[in-house]
Amino acid sequence: MRKIAKTIYVACSVTFAVFLCDAPAVASEVLNTRFGGVSLNFPYPDKLCLLGRKGGEKAFWDHQTMAQRQAGNKLLVAWLNCEAKRRLRNGESTDLKEWVLVVAQLSGATKTERTFPKIRRDQYIKSLAKAFPNLDLNETKENMDRAIEKANSVILGDKAAVALNDPINLGVLGVEDAVYFGMILNVGNKIEVKPIAFVGGLTILNGAPVAHYTYRHYEGEKTISELLSKAKYYNAKLIFSN
C-alpha cells in the first residue's frame, strides 16, 4: 500500500503544466469511463468544463497523459475553467485559473490496469494514511521531474518547457472517505514562474485506486482551505456516483 501511495503522490505533482495552454460547454453531468474492466462515473466539478482533444486542448491532454504514464498512472479525465478551454480551442495562449485531474494507479512492473475489489474503502484509506508520513519528498521530486521532462521533450520539443521548483509539502490535510493532502510549488517556463497549489484526494472506487487533484494559483492560506473544501465535496460526488 505504501507503494501505491508513493506512486499516486508523484502523479499529483506532474500535472502542473499550467503554462502550456489555457480550454466550452459541459456536455453532461457525469462522464463514464472504464479502468481495469470496471465502470467508473466521474461527475463534473462545479463551474468547470471538460478538456477536449482538439487544438491546444489535445497538446495539454497529451502532455498530461504522458507525464502521468511516466509516474505510473493513467489519466482518466480532466476539467478546467471554461474560458481557458475556449482560448485553448482557438489556439490562444493563456494560463489556467483552476483545473481538476483524475487518475488511476497502474500496477506492477508492466504498469497494467488492475482493480482490488476485495479491499474495503476504509482499509485502503487507513493504509494510505499510515504510509504518507514516511514518503521521501526528495525522491518524489526527482521522479516528478523525470516525468515532466520526458513529456516536455516528446510533446513540446523542449526538455525545460515546464519546470517545478521549491515544493512545499503540506502533508495530510484530512482522512475521511479519502486521504487529503496538498503541496505548493513554483511552476514556470523560461518566461514566467507562479506559485501553484493543489489538494489531492486518494480513494478507491469499485476496486480502482483513484486520485483526484484540484489546482489553483496560490494566494495565501485561504487557497488551501478552499481547495480542501472543493476536494471533499468532489470526493463525495464521486462516491455517490459510483
C-alpha positions in Angstrom: 0.0 0.0 0.0 2.9 2.4 0.6 4.0 1.9 -3.0 0.5 2.9 -4.2 0.6 6.0 -2.0 4.1 6.9 -3.3 3.1 6.4 -7.0 0.0 8.5 -6.8 1.8 11.2 -4.7 4.3 11.5 -7.5 1.5 11.7 -10.1 -0.2 14.5 -8.2 2.7 16.8 -8.9 3.4 16.0 -12.5 0.3 17.8 -13.6 1.4 21.4 -13.2 1.6 22.1 -17.0 -0.2 25.4 -16.4 1.9 27.3 -18.8 1.3 25.0 -21.8 -2.1 26.4 -22.6 -5.4 27.7 -21.4 -9.9 25.3 -22.8 -16.6 25.1 -23.5 -19.6 23.7 -22.6 -20.4 21.0 -20.2 -21.8 18.1 -22.3 -23.3 16.1 -19.4 -23.3 15.9 -15.7 -21.4 12.6 -15.4 -18.7 11.1 -17.6 -18.3 7.4 -17.8 -15.1 5.5 -18.5 -13.5 2.2 -17.7 -10.4 1.1 -15.8 -9.3 -2.5 -15.2 -12.6 -3.8 -16.5 -14.8 -1.8 -14.2 -17.0 1.1 -15.0 -16.3 4.4 -13.3 -18.5 7.5 -13.3 -17.0 11.0 -12.9 -19.3 13.9 -12.2 -18.3 17.3 -13.5 -16.7 19.6 -10.9 -18.7 22.8 -10.3 -18.2 25.5 -13.0 -15.5 23.7 -14.9 -15.5 22.3 -18.5 -14.3 19.0 -19.9 -10.8 19.1 -21.5 -11.2 18.1 -25.2 -8.9 16.6 -27.8 -8.7 19.4 -30.3 -6.1 22.1 -30.9 -4.3 23.3 -27.8 -6.6 21.1 -25.7 -5.0 18.0 -27.3 -1.5 19.2 -26.6 -2.4 19.7 -22.9 -4.1 16.3 -22.8 -1.2 14.5 -24.5 1.4 16.2 -22.2 -0.6 15.3 -19.1 -1.2 11.7 -20.3 2.5 11.1 -20.9 3.6 12.6 -17.6 1.0 10.5 -15.7 2.1 7.4 -17.5 5.7 8.1 -16.6 4.6 8.4 -13.0 2.7 5.0 -13.1 -0.8 6.3 -13.6 -3.5 6.6 -16.2 -5.1 10.0 -16.8 -8.8 9.3 -16.8 -10.4 12.7 -17.2 -9.5 16.4 -16.9 -11.6 19.6 -16.4 -10.5 23.3 -16.5 -12.1 26.7 -16.3 -14.3 27.3 -19.3 -12.6 30.5 -20.5 -9.3 28.7 -20.6 -10.9 25.9 -22.6 -12.3 28.3 -25.1 -8.9 30.0 -25.6 -7.1 26.7 -26.0 -9.5 25.6 -28.6 -9.0 28.8 -30.5 -5.2 28.3 -30.4 -4.7 31.2 -28.0 -2.1 31.2 -25.1 -3.2 31.6 -21.5 -2.7 30.0 -18.1 -5.2 28.0 -16.2 -7.2 29.6 -13.4 -8.4 26.3 -11.9 -8.3 22.7 -13.1 -9.1 19.2 -11.9 -7.4 15.9 -12.9 -8.5 12.4 -12.1 -6.0 9.5 -12.4 -6.0 5.8 -11.6 -2.9 3.9 -10.4 -1.3 1.3 -12.7 0.1 -1.8 -11.0 3.2 -4.0 -11.3 6.4 -3.7 -13.4 4.4 -3.6 -16.6 2.1 -0.8 -15.4 -1.2 -2.5 -16.1 -4.7 -1.6 -15.1 -5.7 -3.6 -12.1 -8.5 -3.3 -9.5 -8.8 -4.6 -6.0 -12.4 -5.4 -5.4 -11.8 -7.2 -2.1 -10.3 -4.1 -0.4 -12.8 -2.0 1.5 -12.5 1.7 1.2 -11.8 2.1 5.0 -9.0 -0.4 4.8 -7.5 1.3 1.8 -7.6 4.8 3.3 -6.2 3.6 6.6 -3.2 2.1 4.9 -2.6 5.2 2.8 -2.8 7.5 5.8 -0.3 5.4 7.6 2.1 5.3 4.6 2.1 9.0 3.7 4.2 10.4 6.6 7.0 8.1 5.6 7.3 9.2 1.9 10.6 10.8 0.8 9.7 14.2 -0.7 13.2 14.5 -2.3 12.8 11.1 -4.1 9.2 12.1 -5.1 10.5 15.4 -6.6 13.2 13.6 -8.6 10.6 11.2 -10.0 8.3 14.1 -10.7 11.0 16.0 -12.6 11.8 13.0 -14.8 8.2 12.5 -15.7 7.7 16.2 -16.6 11.0 16.4 -18.6 10.0 13.3 -20.6 6.6 14.8 -21.5 8.2 18.2 -22.2 10.7 16.6 -24.7 8.3 14.4 -26.5 5.2 16.6 -26.6 6.6 20.1 -26.5 10.1 19.5 -28.0 11.8 21.2 -25.1 13.0 19.4 -22.1 12.8 22.6 -20.0 9.4 23.8 -21.3 7.8 23.4 -17.8 9.7 23.1 -14.5 8.5 22.5 -10.9 10.6 24.0 -8.2 10.8 24.5 -4.4 8.0 22.2 -3.3 6.3 22.8 0.0 4.8 19.6 1.3 1.6 20.3 3.2 1.3 16.7 4.2 -2.0 15.0 5.1 -4.8 17.5 5.4 -7.6 15.1 6.4 -8.6 11.5 6.5 -12.3 10.7 5.7 -13.7 8.9 2.7 -10.3 9.8 1.1 -6.9 10.8 2.2 -6.5 14.5 1.5 -3.0 16.1 1.1 -1.5 19.2 -0.5 1.5 20.8 -2.0 2.6 24.3 -3.2 5.3 24.6 -5.9 6.8 27.3 -8.1 5.8 26.4 -11.6 7.1 28.1 -14.7 8.7 28.2 -18.1 11.5 30.4 -19.4 9.4 33.5 -19.2 7.3 33.3 -16.1 7.0 31.5 -12.7 4.0 31.3 -10.5 3.1 29.6 -7.2 0.6 26.8 -7.8 -1.2 24.9 -5.1 -3.1 21.6 -5.2 -5.1 19.5 -2.9 -5.4 15.8 -3.8 -7.8 13.1 -2.6 -7.0 9.4 -2.7 -9.8 6.9 -2.5 -10.9 3.6 -4.1 -13.9 3.3 -6.4 -15.3 -0.1 -7.5 -11.9 -1.5 -6.6 -9.9 1.0 -8.7 -7.3 3.1 -6.8 -8.2 6.7 -7.9 -6.8 10.1 -7.1 -8.3 13.5 -7.9 -6.4 16.8 -7.8 -7.8 20.3 -7.6 -5.3 23.1 -8.7 -5.3 26.8 -8.4 -2.9 29.8 -8.3 -1.7 30.1 -4.7 -2.9 33.3 -3.0 -2.4 32.5 0.7 -3.7 30.1 3.3 -7.3 30.7 2.1 -6.3 28.9 -1.2 -5.6 25.7 0.6 -8.8 25.8 2.8 -10.9 26.5 -0.3 -9.2 23.7 -2.3 -9.6 21.3 0.5 -13.3 22.1 0.7 -13.7 21.6 -3.1 -11.8 18.3 -2.9 -14.0 16.9 -0.2 -17.2 18.0 -2.0 -15.9 16.4 -5.2 -15.0 13.2 -3.4 -18.5 12.9 -2.0 -19.9 13.3 -5.6 -17.5 10.6 -6.8 -18.6 8.1 -4.1 -22.3 8.7 -4.6 -21.9 8.5 -8.4 -20.2 5.0 -8.2 
